[in-house]
Amino acid sequence: MEQKNVVATIYLKDGQAVKGMDNFDSVDDVIHLARLYNDSGIDKIIVFDLSEDDEEHEKNINTIRNINRNVEIKVCAGGNINRFEDIKKLIYAGCLQVIVNGAKQNSMELAEEASNRFGKDRILVSVKNVDFIFKHQKEMNDHFHELLVLNTDVLNAVENITDVPYVVYFEECDYEKIIDVLSRNNVRGIAGTFINNPMTDVMEMKSQLSAAGIKMDNFEPALKWADLKKNSDGMVPVIVQDYRTDEVLMLAYMNEEAFETTINIGKMTYYSRSRHELWTKGLTSGHIQYVKSLTADCDYDTILAKVSQVGVACHTGNPTCFFNEIVKKEYMEKNPLKILEDVYSTILDRKEHPKEGSYTNYLFDKGIDKILKKLGEEATEIVIAAKNPEPEEIKYEISDFLYHMMVLMAEKGVTWEQITQELSHR
């Protein structure tokens, strides 16, 4: 059986997350909500743009772009798609897929143009009844990767007309019905209001569905507790690391129950040696650690956990528990991204706290035209240096170019994290 997906839905009105298609009451901060879905076990996010004019449409597209910069899971977007340009904007905003509305007259025409341009794997269609599918049944497989079926009453009719896989939207959480639907070969996943609720324990839901024989994307450990070597207390130390920055956050211990709980709920859970009890990190403070990976060392006696840390890791309020310096030897940093981030931080600091005589402040004072002029000059210097047989010269010119490019980034509010995320999408 193919692995099934749990899909969350975000509705956007005027750039903000709202409760639904017809309920414009605001909910959580949209980026915070997207990150929560990203970490909590959701497999894909569908974003619906509920805009009514071009200005609001552009604002929502910008929000969708920011969502894509902040998550690693698939994002599909739809709503207010009236022309091919709308599809192109959403794909350029980082969406892996775009969903057209089957109720609109020109949807098949748009889907055909978009699938020919970007591939049918990028195009989905939402339907409430079978009219669209019946009318275009010969073309469905040519232009659509997936359907979003918004009415559970038409599932049998859908399967009688097309074999295009589909995701089903449930109005309420009915596990018996969900299990029955997910057992169908053509069903790729489920969506629904109950899934959108930030309080829903997605990993627990996946565990229940897995227990019912549904293949889900949840943790299936390659090593069991019995494979690990325990210390004299019957526990295994766990080194916890931020999965994005690689910063070491803390050291804690697991017993078997903590190990199994961590895998089942997808949140780091430890055994407190002082309190003699199990504790899930962040259960009371909100500083949850969502599991990204668990890896045993060469001797199988230590676990390295890479996590998405919400808030801070240390009970003192520090981001990491490791902040009491003992000795330190100065060294030259050679990590490329770290160096670029450090230089960028210095440029930002100059922008916020001008320093007399600073060349960086001179550029900021002169404005965008001067920055662009220097950037163009440095790009030309790279071209000239590349034609020079002396290989040393080009590294200096590239360094000058990167510096001026970072000044431009700071001026326009673009960060290295945004750049690297954009590159990873490509």
N, C-alpha and C positions, 0 to 999 in steps of 0.2 A: 504494500500500500504506500502511495506517495505521502510524504510528510505534509501535514496540514498546518495552516497559518492562523494566527490570531491577529486580527487587523483592527487598529484603532482609527477613529475618525476625528478630525479637527475641523470645525466650521469657523470660517473667518468673516468678520464683518468690520469694515473700516480698519483693517490691519490687526484686529484683536480677536481672540478666541471667544466664541459664544456657544450657547448650549445646544443649538440645533438649527435646522433649516428654517423653522418658523418661530424660534425662540432666540431673540437677540440679547438675552441677559448674558453679561460677561461671565467668564469662568476664570480659571487660573491664568497667570501670565503665560502667553503662548509658547515662548522659548522654554520656560521651566516645564510646561506640560509636555512638550516634544522630547525634552531630555529625559523626563520621567518615563515616557513610553519607550524611549531608546534603551533605557537601562533595566526596565522592569520585566522584560520578556516578550514585549510586543514584537511581531515579526515584520509588520509593514504599517505605515501611516498613510491614510487617505485624507487629503486636505481639500475641502470644498470652499471655493471662493464665492461668497454670497453678495458680491458687489453689484451695484445697480448703474454705475456710470464708469467712464474711463479713468477718472481720477482715483476713485476707490479701487478699481481693478488694479491699477499700477501699485497702489499702496499694499494691496493683498499679495501681489506678486513679489514685492520687496520682502514682505513677511515670510513668504514661502522660501525665498532665497536664504533668509536668515535661518529658517528651520533646517534647511539642507546643510547649512554650514555647521550646525550644532548636533547633528545626529549621524549615525553610521548605518542605520537600517534603511530599507527601501522607503521612498516617499513617492506617492502617486497623487496628482492634483487634478481637479476638475472644477466645473462651475463657471458660468459666464464665458463659455467658449463658443464664439460665434464665427470665428474665422481662423484660417490656418496660422496666422500671426500669433494668435492666443496660445495655440499649442506650442509653437516654436519658443515663445517667451517662457513658458513653464519648463520646457526641457532645458533651455539655457539657464534657467534659475536653479538647475540641479536636480529636477525631478527625474526619477528613473522611468516613470510611466505617466501618461496623461489619460484621463478618463473623459469621454464624450457622453453627452446625455442622449439616450435613445429616443427620448420624447421630442427632440428637436428635429425639424425637417431636414436640415442639411448635415446631420451627424455622419451618415455613411459617406457622403461626399468628402467631408473633412477627414474622416478616418482613412479613406483611400489615399488621399494626398499625403497625410502624415505617415502612414505605414510605408508608402513608397519612398518617402524621404528619410525616415528614421528607422524603419523596420517595424514589423507588426508586434514585436515583443514590447514595444513602447506604448502600445495603444490598447485601452480598455473601453468598455461601454457599460453604462448603468441602465437597467430596465426595471420597470414596475409590472409590466405585462409582456406578453409574447408577440405583440404586434410588430415591433421592430425586427425581432428575430425571424418571425415568419416571412415578413416582406423581403428580408435580405439573407435568407438562409443559405443561398448559394455563395454569398460573398463573405460570410462570417469567418470562416477559417483562413481566408486570404488576408484579412485586415485586423483581426483582433486576437490578442494574446489571452484575454480573460474577460468575463462578464462580472458585474456587480449586480446581483439579483436583490432587489429591495422589497420583494414580496414573497414570503415563504409558500404562499398558496399556489404559485405557478411553477414550482420546481419540476414536477413531473412533465408539464407541458414543455418547459425549456429543454429537458433532456430528450424529448420526443422529436424536437426540431433540429437541435445542434449538438455537437459533441465538444464545443469550445468549453474549456474548464471555467468554473465560476466560484465566486465568493458570495456567501449568503449573509444578508443583513437581518439580524433578529431584533425584534422590538423589545423582547424581554428574555431573561435568562431561564431557559427550560432545558436542563441538562439532558433529559431523556430525548427530547426532540433534537437537540444539538448533536448528541451522539449518533442518532439515527441519520441525520443529514450528513455529518462528517464521514459516515461509513460509505457514502456513495463515492464511486470512483472518480466522477467528474468534479467533485467539490474540492476546491483548493484551500478553503478556509472560511472563517466566520468573522463577522463584524457585528456591532450592536452598541446600544446606549450603555449597557452594563459594562462593556469592555472599556468604554471611554472614561468611566468613573475612575479617578485617580486612586480611590481606595480599594479597587479591585485587585486582588492578589493573583496576578496573571500566571505566575509559576505554579501556584496551588491549583489553578484551573487546568493548566497543562498536565499536572500530575494526575488529576482526577480523570481527565480524558485519556491519558496514557494507560491508566489502570483499566479503562473500559475498552482497551484494544485499539485506540486511535493513535497513529504515529505522529508525535508532536516534536517540535524543535525545542526540547528541553535537555538538561544535562544528563548524558549517559557516560559515567566515568569509565575511563580505560583502566584505572587502578581501583581496587577496593581497599577498605580500611585494613583488611588482613594482610595486604601487600606491603603496608608501611611498617617501619621499625619504630616502636614506641620507646619513650624514655622510661626512667624508673617509676614514674607516676602513671604510666600507661597512656601518655599523651604525645602529641607531635607538635613542635613549634611551627608557627606560621609567620613568615615574613610578608608584610603587606605593602604593595607598591602601586602607585597611581598608574593606570594603564596608558594615560596620555603623555605624562611627563616623565615617567619612570622614577619619580621621587619615592624614596622609601618612607612609608607613613608610620608604621608601627610593627611591633612584635607581639604576638598573642599565642595561645595554645588551644588545641582541639583535642577532645576525646572522641570516641566513636559517634556518640549522639550528635555532637557539634558538627562533625564531618558530614554525616548523613543529612542533617538539617540544612546545612549550607548548600548541598547539592540539590535538595528538594525544593527549597524556596528561592534560591538564587541570590541570597543575601548572606554576607559573612556572619557566621555564628561561631562563638568560641565557648570555652569552658573557663570560668573564673576560678582560679586557684585560691583566691582569698575568700570569696563568698561561697565557694563550693556549689556553683550552679551554672546552668547554661545561660548565655546571653547573646542576643542578636544585636550586633552593633547598630546604634542609632534608633533602637526601638523606643526609647524615651526622649532622646535628644533630637531625633530627626536626622542625625548625621549617618545615614545609612551607607553601607558599602555594598554596591551591586557587583556581583561576581562577573568578571570577564574571562578569567582563566585560572586554573589551579595546576601547578606543576611540581612534581616531586624532584628532589635533588638526586645526585648520583648514588647516594647511599640509602635512599628511600626513607630518610629520617627527618626531613624538613620539607615543608611545603612553601612554595612561592605563590602568593595570590596576587593577581593583577585585578584591580577593582576600579569602579567609577565611584569616587568619593563624593558624597553630598555633604557640603559644609566642611568641617575640620575633622581630622582624625584623632587629635589629642584632647584629653579631658581638660587640659589647661587653656584650651582655646587656640593653641597653635595649630597650623596646618598639618604639621608632622610631629611625632613624638621625639624626633631626633633633632634637638636644637641646642644642647649643652656642649659647647665646643671644648675639647680636651687639648688637642694639639692640631696645628694646621701648617702645612708647608705650601708656600706659594708655587703655583704651577701654571703653565700656559694651557688655556682651554683650547681643545682642538675639535670639539663636537661642532660641526658646521651650523646646525640649527640653533644651538645654544649661543654661538658667537653672533649670528645674525640677530637673534632676539635681544642679546645684550646691547649691541650697537643700536638697534631700533629703540630700546628702552632709553638709552642715553639721548637719542634724538628727540624722543617724546619729552624727556625731562627738560631739554633745552627749550622746547616749544612752550612748556608750561611754566618754566622758571628761566627766563632769558638771562644770558650771561654776556657781559660786555666784552666785545672783541671776538665773540664766537662766530665762526663762519656759518655754522648751522643757523644761528639767529639772523645773520645777514640774509640768508636765502629766504627764511620765513618772512622777514620784514619786506623784502622786495616783492614777494607774492608768487602766485602760481606761474605767471609767464616767465619769470626768471628761473624758477625751478625747472620748468619744461625746456627752456633754452639750454641750461646746463646739462640736462639729461640727454638732449639731442647731441650736444657736443661730445659728451662722453661715449655715446653709442658710436659716433663717427670715429673716435679715437680707438675704439676696439677694432673696428674694421681695418683701420690703418695698421694697428699693431699686429693684427692677424696676418698681414702680408709681409711683415718684417721677419727675417730669418731668426732673429733673437727671441727665443721662447719666453724669456723672463719678462719682457715688456708687456705682454698681453695680460699677465696676472695683475699688474698694477692698474691697467686700464679697466679691467673687469671690476676690480675692487672699487675704483672711483665711481664706476657706473652704478654698482650696487648701493654705495653710500647715497648717491643722489636719488636713486630709485626709492630708498627708504625714507628720504626726506619727503618725496612725493607721497609715499604711503601714509606718512604721519600727517601730512597736510590734508589728505583726503579721507583719513580715518580708516585705512585698510591695515589689517594686522597680518603677521606671518602665519598665524593659525588659520586665518581665512584663506590665505594663498595656498597653504599646504593641503587644506581640506578640498579646495577647488581642484588642485592637481590630482588628489587621490580619487575624486569623482571621475576624472578623465581616464 
